[in-house]
Amino acid sequence: MYIFLIFFIKTQRSTIRYMTKIKKGIYRHFKGNLYEVLSVVRHSETTKEMVLYKALYVSPEFGENTLWVRPINMFEEEVVKDGKKMKRFTYIGTKKSSK
């Protein structure tokens, strides 16, 4: 039991140190809407990496500046739309400063 606990703690600590790098900034979803990636975060129960991002449009259902999370592997995956393979989210640049 003692050896298992030490292994589990070491494994959890080493896992938490390595976060996937996702460039912060503005992304276009394959359906056309714009989002701002804020950070890569971890699920509290599974420790899986998730992308935290904010909608840059007003949704009739969810309102303005809605925050979303998506598993990192889904965020980075390719999808098929109209028979064409494309990224689910495409980086388009950094956030423009408002004056």
N, C-alpha and C positions, 0 to 999 in steps of 0.2 A: 504494500500500500504506500509506504513512504517513498519508494523509488518512483512509483507511478506519479505521485503528486509533484515531485521535483521535475520529472520529465514534462508533465502537463504545463507547469508554470513556465519552464524554460521555453517550451514550444509556443505558448501564448505570447510571451514577451518578444520572442524573435519574430513572430508573425506580425505583431503590431508595429514593429520598427519599419517595415517595408511597405510604403504606400505607393501605389501607382501614380505616376505623374500624368495629370491631365492639365493641359494649358488652360489657365483661367482666361475668360474673355467671352466673346459673342459667338454663338453657334446657330446655324440654321438647321432646323429639323427637316427631314425629308418631305414632310407635308407642307413646309413653307414658313411656319412660325419661327420667331427669333427667341433665343434664350440666353441668359448669362450664366456661365458656370462659375459658382462661388467657391467650391472646395470639393475635395474627395474626403468622405467621412466613412465611418465603420458602423455596421449594424451592431447593436449592443448585445444581441444574443448569439449571432453566428460569426461575428467579426468580419463578415464579407464587406469588401469595399463597395461603396455606393457613391455616385456623383450627385452632389447637391447643386441644383440649378434653379433659376428664377425665370418665369415667363416675362417677356418684354412686350406683352400685349394685354388687353383687357378681355377676359373671358366672360361671356354672359353667364356661365355656370359657376365659375370660381372667383371672379373679380380680377383685381389688378395686382400685379407683382406676386402671383402665386408661386410658392416654393414647392419643388418636386425633388424626389430622389429616385434614382434608377440604378440597378446593379451595373457596375462598371463594364462588365462584359456585354451587357445589352446596349449600353451607351456607345461602345466602340464598334458594335457589330454592323454588318452590312445587311440591307433589306432589299427586297425586289419590289419595284413600283413600275407599273406599265411595262413589265418584261425587262426592265433595266436594273442591274445591280448597282446600288449606291450606299454610301454611308448613312446610317440613321441620323447622325449629327455631323455637320461639316463646320469646321472652324472658319470664321470669316474675319476675325480681328479682335483688337482690344476694345474695351468700353470707351466710348467717346466722352470726354469731359464736358459737363454742362456749364454754360456761362450765363 
